[in-house]
Amino acid sequence: MKIGLLSDAHGNPEGLANCLAVLAYKGVDRLYFLGDAVGYLPRWAEVLELLRSHEVTCLRGNHDDHVLRLALNESATDAYQLLPSYLESIQPYVAWMASWPDSVSVELDGFSLMLVHASPEDRLAGYVYPWTDVSGIDWPKADAIGMGHTHRPFARHHEGQLLFNPGSCGLPRDVGHLASCGLLDTRDRSVTICRVPFSVERVLADSRFIHPEVRDCLGRLPVQYEGQLVDLPPGLALRGA
């Protein structure tokens, strides 16, 4: 079975739509979103509609939790962009978002998988980076554990478990214009990180209020990055790529 993995769209429907197109092309059987549909960029409602229309199983992230709890403060409103007008735009989706769990555990083809937004020890706010020493973490019993939150993709094996992060499909923190998603194959128990281009110019043009740190993130252009740049046939068009 092929499982498509997405996380951290953060109000960017361009990156999310392109990742969904790539995962559909690769023939995934199921789709999971590891949280943070909202925050940072303003097109929350479009992101939520994409997730719902594609029947993606969604988890709740810390930004989603902020919205649901209306936990607004000055710093969060400034950087996270949790603005009243944006909150109003997603009213049709709030009840659905409130049903999102903070973890999902499933068994597929005899392969046990646990998904959280951040980390098993702190499901909404923990951090497990590619460079984190994972030996000190009390990992739950599962063949694979997937996490988001850091916007930094990775896949590694540790003491018989597959640990991975699909990265961010909306606001990657390594290279700004390459959305990131994951493809889990339960047969060979592997995760492939796919990098999918989107137009930063289009995202910025459609967003009136963006924090300078978010603009900086979208503009990053390192030579090296994690994952494989997806080579698609000409017939598969990507939004804004």
C-alpha positions as CSV (number, residue, x, y, z in Angstrom):
1,M,0.0,0.0,0.0
2,K,1.2,3.5,-0.8
3,I,0.5,6.3,1.7
4,G,0.7,10.0,0.9
5,L,1.9,12.2,3.7
6,L,1.5,15.9,4.0
7,S,2.1,18.5,6.7
8,D,2.2,22.2,7.5
9,A,0.4,23.8,4.6
10,H,0.1,27.1,6.5
11,G,-2.3,28.9,4.2
12,N,-0.5,28.0,1.0
13,P,-2.8,26.2,-1.4
14,E,-0.3,26.4,-4.3
15,G,2.2,24.1,-2.6
16,L,-0.5,21.8,-1.2
17,A,-2.3,21.4,-4.5
18,N,1.0,20.6,-6.3
19,C,1.9,17.9,-3.7
20,L,-1.6,16.4,-4.0
21,A,-1.2,16.2,-7.7
22,V,2.2,14.5,-7.4
23,L,0.9,12.0,-4.8
24,A,-2.1,11.2,-7.0
25,Y,0.2,10.6,-10.0
26,K,2.2,8.2,-7.9
27,G,-0.9,6.2,-7.1
28,V,-1.3,6.6,-3.3
29,D,-4.1,4.6,-1.6
30,R,-4.5,7.0,1.3
31,L,-3.7,10.5,2.3
32,Y,-2.7,11.9,5.7
33,F,-2.1,15.5,6.7
34,L,-0.1,15.9,9.9
35,G,-1.5,19.3,10.9
36,D,-1.2,23.1,10.6
37,A,-3.5,24.0,7.7
38,V,-3.5,27.6,8.9
39,G,-1.1,30.3,10.1
40,Y,1.6,32.4,8.5
41,L,0.0,32.8,5.0
42,P,-3.6,33.9,4.6
43,R,-5.4,31.5,2.2
44,W,-6.7,29.2,5.0
45,A,-10.1,28.4,3.5
46,E,-8.6,27.3,0.1
47,V,-6.2,24.9,2.0
48,L,-9.0,23.5,4.1
49,E,-11.2,23.0,1.0
50,L,-8.4,21.1,-0.8
51,L,-7.9,18.8,2.2
52,R,-11.6,18.2,2.5
53,S,-12.4,17.7,-1.2
54,H,-9.5,15.2,-1.5
55,E,-10.8,13.3,1.5
56,V,-7.5,13.6,3.4
57,T,-7.4,12.3,7.0
58,C,-6.2,15.3,9.0
59,L,-4.5,15.7,12.3
60,R,-4.6,18.8,14.5
61,G,-1.4,20.9,14.6
62,N,-0.5,23.7,17.0
63,H,-1.6,26.5,14.7
64,D,-4.9,24.7,14.1
65,D,-5.3,24.4,17.9
66,H,-4.6,28.1,18.3
67,V,-7.5,28.9,15.9
68,L,-9.9,26.5,17.6
69,R,-9.1,27.8,21.0
70,L,-9.0,31.4,19.8
71,A,-5.6,31.6,21.6
72,L,-4.7,35.0,20.1
73,N,-2.0,37.3,21.5
74,E,0.0,40.1,20.0
75,S,3.0,38.0,18.9
76,A,0.9,35.2,17.5
77,T,-1.3,37.7,15.6
78,D,1.8,39.3,14.2
79,A,3.8,36.3,13.0
80,Y,1.2,33.5,12.8
81,Q,-1.3,35.8,11.1
82,L,-4.2,34.6,13.2
83,L,-6.3,37.6,12.1
84,P,-10.0,38.0,12.7
85,S,-10.8,38.3,9.0
86,Y,-9.0,35.0,8.4
87,L,-10.8,33.3,11.3
88,E,-14.1,34.5,9.7
89,S,-13.2,33.0,6.4
90,I,-13.0,29.4,7.8
91,Q,-16.2,29.3,9.8
92,P,-17.6,26.6,7.4
93,Y,-14.7,24.4,8.3
94,V,-14.3,24.9,12.1
95,A,-16.6,22.0,13.1
96,W,-14.6,19.7,10.9
97,M,-11.3,21.0,12.2
98,A,-12.5,20.4,15.7
99,S,-12.9,16.7,14.9
100,W,-9.2,16.3,14.0
101,P,-7.3,14.2,16.5
102,D,-3.8,14.9,17.8
103,S,-2.6,11.5,16.8
104,V,-3.5,8.6,14.5
105,S,-2.5,5.0,14.9
106,V,-3.3,2.5,12.1
107,E,-2.1,-0.9,10.9
108,L,-1.8,-1.4,7.2
109,D,-0.7,-4.6,5.5
110,G,0.6,-5.8,8.9
111,F,2.6,-2.5,9.2
112,S,1.9,-0.3,12.3
113,L,2.0,3.4,11.8
114,M,1.7,6.3,14.3
115,L,1.3,9.8,13.1
116,V,1.5,13.0,15.2
117,H,1.9,16.7,14.4
118,A,5.0,17.3,16.5
119,S,6.4,14.4,18.6
120,P,5.1,11.4,20.5
121,E,6.2,13.0,23.8
122,D,4.6,16.4,23.0
123,R,2.1,16.0,20.2
124,L,1.5,19.6,19.4
125,A,4.7,21.4,20.4
126,G,7.6,18.9,20.4
127,Y,10.5,19.2,18.0
128,V,12.3,16.3,16.3
129,Y,14.7,17.7,13.6
130,P,16.8,15.7,11.2
131,W,19.8,16.4,13.5
132,T,18.0,15.5,16.7
133,D,19.6,12.8,18.9
134,V,16.6,10.4,18.9
135,S,18.2,7.9,21.3
136,G,16.9,9.8,24.3
137,I,13.3,9.7,23.2
138,D,10.8,7.2,24.5
139,W,9.3,6.0,21.2
140,P,5.9,4.3,21.2
141,K,5.7,0.8,19.8
142,A,5.1,1.1,16.1
143,D,6.9,0.1,12.9
144,A,6.9,3.7,11.7
145,I,6.3,7.1,13.4
146,G,5.6,10.2,11.3
147,M,5.9,13.7,12.6
148,G,5.6,17.3,11.1
149,H,5.9,20.7,12.8
150,T,9.6,21.5,12.0
151,H,9.1,22.0,8.3
152,R,12.3,19.9,7.8
153,P,11.9,16.6,6.0
154,F,13.8,13.4,6.9
155,A,13.5,9.6,7.0
156,R,15.7,7.3,9.1
157,H,15.7,4.0,10.8
158,H,16.4,3.8,14.6
159,E,16.4,0.5,16.5
160,G,14.1,-1.2,14.0
161,Q,11.7,1.7,13.7
162,L,11.2,4.0,10.7
163,L,11.1,7.7,11.8
164,F,10.2,10.4,9.3
165,N,8.9,13.9,8.7
166,P,7.4,14.7,5.3
167,G,8.4,18.3,5.6
168,S,6.1,21.3,4.8
169,C,4.0,21.5,1.7
170,G,3.3,25.2,2.3
171,L,6.3,26.8,4.0
172,P,9.5,24.7,3.7
173,R,12.3,26.0,5.8
174,D,15.2,24.6,3.8
175,V,14.5,25.7,0.2
176,G,11.6,28.1,-0.1
177,H,10.1,27.2,-3.5
178,L,10.1,23.4,-3.1
179,A,7.1,22.1,-1.3
180,S,7.7,18.8,0.5
181,C,5.6,15.6,0.9
182,G,6.2,12.0,1.7
183,L,5.4,8.7,0.1
184,L,5.3,5.7,2.5
185,D,5.4,2.2,0.9
186,T,4.2,-0.4,3.4
187,R,5.7,-3.3,1.2
188,D,9.3,-2.3,1.5
189,R,8.8,-0.1,4.6
190,S,10.4,3.0,3.2
191,V,9.5,6.7,2.9
192,T,10.5,8.8,-0.1
193,I,10.6,12.5,0.3
194,C,9.3,14.3,-2.8
195,R,10.1,18.0,-3.5
196,V,7.6,19.8,-5.7
197,P,8.1,23.3,-7.1
198,F,5.6,26.1,-6.6
199,S,5.6,29.8,-7.5
200,V,6.7,31.9,-4.6
201,E,5.9,35.0,-6.6
202,R,2.3,33.9,-6.9
203,V,2.0,33.1,-3.2
204,L,3.4,36.6,-2.3
205,A,1.2,38.3,-4.8
206,D,-1.9,36.7,-3.3
207,S,-0.9,37.6,0.2
208,R,-1.3,41.2,1.4
209,F,0.2,40.8,4.9
210,I,3.2,38.5,5.4
211,H,5.6,38.7,8.2
212,P,9.2,39.4,7.1
213,E,10.5,36.1,8.6
214,V,7.9,34.3,6.4
215,R,9.1,36.2,3.3
216,D,12.7,35.3,4.2
217,C,11.7,31.6,4.5
218,L,10.1,31.5,1.1
219,G,13.2,33.1,-0.5
220,R,15.7,30.6,0.7
221,L,17.8,29.0,-2.1
222,P,20.3,26.6,-0.7
223,V,22.3,24.3,-3.0
224,Q,21.5,21.2,-1.1
225,Y,18.2,20.0,0.3
226,E,16.6,16.8,1.5
227,G,14.4,14.7,-0.9
228,Q,14.0,14.1,-4.6
229,L,12.9,16.7,-7.0
230,V,9.9,15.3,-8.8
231,D,10.2,14.8,-12.5
232,L,6.6,14.8,-13.9
233,P,5.3,14.1,-17.4
234,P,4.3,17.2,-19.5
235,G,0.6,16.3,-19.1
236,L,0.5,16.9,-15.4
237,A,0.3,20.6,-14.8
238,L,1.2,22.1,-11.4
239,R,-0.3,25.3,-10.0
240,G,2.1,28.2,-10.2
241,A,5.2,26.0,-10.9
